[in-house]
Amino acid sequence: MRKFGKILLTSLLILAGFVAFGLLYSINPRIRHQIVYFDSLPSHLEGLRILHISDLHSDNVEVMNINIWDLIDNLEFDIAVITGDIVLDGAWRRAEPILELDPHKPYLRNLANRVPTFFVEGNHETAHLQRFMGIMDELGITFLYNQRHFLELPNRGILEIIGVQDYSSMRRSGFGAMETLFEEENAGFRLVLSHQPQIFDRIKHTGSMMVFAGHTHGGQIRIPFVPTIYAPGQGFFPAYGRGLYQYNDAHMYVSSGIGTTYFPWRFFNPPEVVIIELRHK
């Protein structure tokens, strides 16, 4: 009996250590640099660097004191994209530091002043669409809602950017408005912004593109060496959990994001800020 007690105690200590390490490992945000190679990248986009931010969920980020902005200040990039869920269920008061209602923390305004910055809604913003459009316009951030935008890059030329509404909303109302964008002639290459990654299955056959998505939080709770266990909207062992995916010359990066939702912890899954660099093979 005494031997069993020692085994049980040892097992509990090992488990406690594993849990503690998984939580501590996931506290500080990381910078991920990802080079993506294309068969048909236009020459004027060679080496273009895009900052990707997703799922800030500013309510929980403030509570957990996660600061990505000092890291971003030290990064070099040409444009920035934000793929939704800045807030948590429209928690406006607690989101003030992110949404510039607090003048002492002008994070997004500074980002938009630095480089062209684009935003698409996440599922936590759909109920407050008009308010978000107004806020982003005031900040100098381009809000794309089933729209295409042609950005003139200094010394580079034109870059086509498409931003779509949240996948859950389109699933209820139909995908027609989004699909029309991809039926139109393109400039040979596109950046596509979508909060949820499931959109990739509907557009990946339409040409050369770089898709940015989030929503999954990379699973939020992970086990080392095991694929993403669960993602909202996709269920268990999702097709798109986190990282880079490819279909012919269409690529998608699914960010693990920054914040959390109702469970305020990450496990073996640190917050990430991503720099995607475009390269020709």
N, C-alpha and C positions, 0 to 999 in steps of 0.2 A: 504493500500500500504506500509506503514511504517512497519507494522508487517511482511509482506512478505519479505521486505528487510532485517529485522533482522534474519528471518529464513534462507534466502539465505546466508547471511554473516556467520551465525553460521555453516551452512552446509559446506561452503567453508573452514572455519577454521578447522573443524573436518577432512575434507578430506586432507587438507595440513598437519595436524598433523599425520594422518595415513600414508601418503606417506613418510614424514620425518622419522617417526619411523621405517618403513619398510626398508628404505635405510640405516639408522644408524645401525639397527640390523644386517645388512648383510655385514658390513665392515670388522670386525675382523674374522680371521679364527678360526675354532673350531677343537678340537680333538674328534673324535668319536671312542669309544671302543665298539666293537661288538664281543660277544662270539657266535660262531656258533657250534651247536651240531649235530653230525653225528651218524648214526646207526652203521657204519662199519669203523670208523676211525682206521687206524693201530696204535698200541700202541706207536710206536716210534715217532708219530707225535702229541701225546697228549700235549696240551699246547703250540704248535708252534704259534708264533706271527708274523704276516705279516703286514708290512707297505704298505698301498695302496695310491698312488698319481695319480691323473688323471687331465687332462685338465688344465695344468699350463698356457697355452696361455701367454707365458712370456711377450709378447708385452704389453698387458693390465695389467698384474700383476705389471710390473715395473711402469707403469703410475699411478696405484692406490696404489702403495707402500705396496703391500701385502707381508708379510714376513712369510713363513711357516718354515723356516729353524731353527730359534731359538726354535720353538716348537718341531721340530723333534729331535734336539740335546738332549732334556730332556726325550725322549721316549725310551722304551726298546722294541726291536723287533729282530727277527732272520734273516729275509730276507726282501727285498723291491721289490715292483712291481710298474711299471709306465705304465698306460694303455693309452698312446698316447696323442697327441695334446700338445706337449711341446711348439711349436711355433704357430703363427697365420698366416696361408697362406704363410708359408715359409719366414716370415719377419726376415731374418737372422740378420741384423744389430741390430735391437732392441731386438733380442733374445740373444745377446752375453752374458749377465750375467748368463743365464741359461745354455748355451751351452759351457761354459768354455772358450770362446774366450776372456773373461775378466779375467785375472789371479787373480784379487782381490776378485772374488766371485766364489770360486771353489765348489759350492754346490753339484753338482752331483758327481764330483770326490770324494769328501769327503764321500758321501753316499756309493759309490761303494767300497771305501777303508774300510768302516765300516762293511758292510754285503754284501752277494751276492745280486746283483741288476739286475732286468730283465725289458726289455722294449718291447712293441709292438707298431707298428705305429698307428697313428690316421689318420683321413681323411685329416688333415692339413699337413701331412708329406708324403702322397703317391707320390706326384710329385717330391720329393727329396729323394727317397728311398736309393739310393747308398750313397749319402752324409751322410744321417743319420746313415747308417750302419757303415761308417768310423768313424764318431764322437763317436758313442757309443762304438765301439771297442777301440778307443783311451782312452776313459774314464774308461774302465774296466767294462762296463755294457754289459750284454748279450742281444743282439737283437734277438728276436725269430720271425721268419717269416714263418708261417706254419711249425713249427718245434717243436720237443719234446726234452726236456733236462732232464737228470737225475742228480740231485744235491745231492752230498754226504754231509749230515749235520753232523758236529762233534757230536759224542756221541748220534746220533739219527738214522742214516741210510740213505736210499735213498728216495728222494722225486721226483716224476715225475712232470714236468712243461711243459705245452703246450702253445705256443703263436701263435696266428693266425693273418693274415693280416686283414686290415680294412674291415668291412662287406660290405661297398659300393663297394669296388673293387671286392670282391668275388661275389657279386650279378651280376656284369657285366661280369666277366670272368668264373664264375662257382665255385661251392663249393667242387669240387672233391679233390683237394690237402688237404684241411682242413679235409674233412670227412675221408680220408684215415688214418689220424692220430688216429682217434677214433675207427677205425676198428681193429687196432693193439692191441695185448694183453697189458694190463696195470698192474701196480704194485699194484692194489687194490684201489688206491686213486690218484687223480690228482688235481693239481692247473691248472687253465685255465685262460689265459690272452687274453682279447679281448677289443678293444676300444668301440665297440657298443654292447649293450646288446641283440639285436635281435638274436644273435648267440645262445642264450640259448635254443630256441625252436628246434634247429637242433641237439643239443648234450645232452640235459638233460636226455635222456633215456638210455645213454650209461654207466651209473655207478655212483659211488660215486665220487663227485668232489666239488671243491670250485672255482667258476668262479668270476673273477674280471673284471668289466667293468666301463665305464664312458660315455662320449659323451653328455649325456642329460643335464648336468649342474644342475640336479635336477629340471629342468624347468626354472631355472635362475630367472624368475619372478613368485612368488608364492602368493597365498592368504591363510591366516591361515585357517587350518582345511579343506582345499580343496585339492584333489589329484592333482598330476602334470597336469598342463593344456596343455602343449605342449612340445614335444621333437622332435628334428630334426630326420628325418628318420622314425618316427612313427606317427607323426601328433598329433592331439588333443586327450587328455586323453589317453596317451600311456599305453600299457601293462606293460612297464618297465620304471618307472620314476626315482625313487631313493630308496635306502634302500635295504633290504634283501628280496630275493625271494627263493622259495623252490619247488622242484618237487621230490618226494621220497627222495633219499639221495643225490640229486644234489642241491647245494645251489649257489646263485649268489648275490653278493653285487654290486649295482650300485651307484657309488660315485657321489655326487653333484659337485665334482671337486673344483678347486681353482680359475681359471680365468674366463674371459668372452670372447665373440667373438665381434661382431660388435657393439652391444649395451653394453656399458661399465659399466653396473650397475647390481647388484643383488637386489632382493626385497624379504624380508622375507626368505632369502635363503643364509646364510653365507657360505663362502668357508669352505671346510672340508678336514682334513687329517684323514685317517681311520687306526685303528689297528684292524685287524681281528685275533681272537684267536680261534684255533681249539680245540674242545673238543668232547669226546665220551659221548653219552647219558648215 
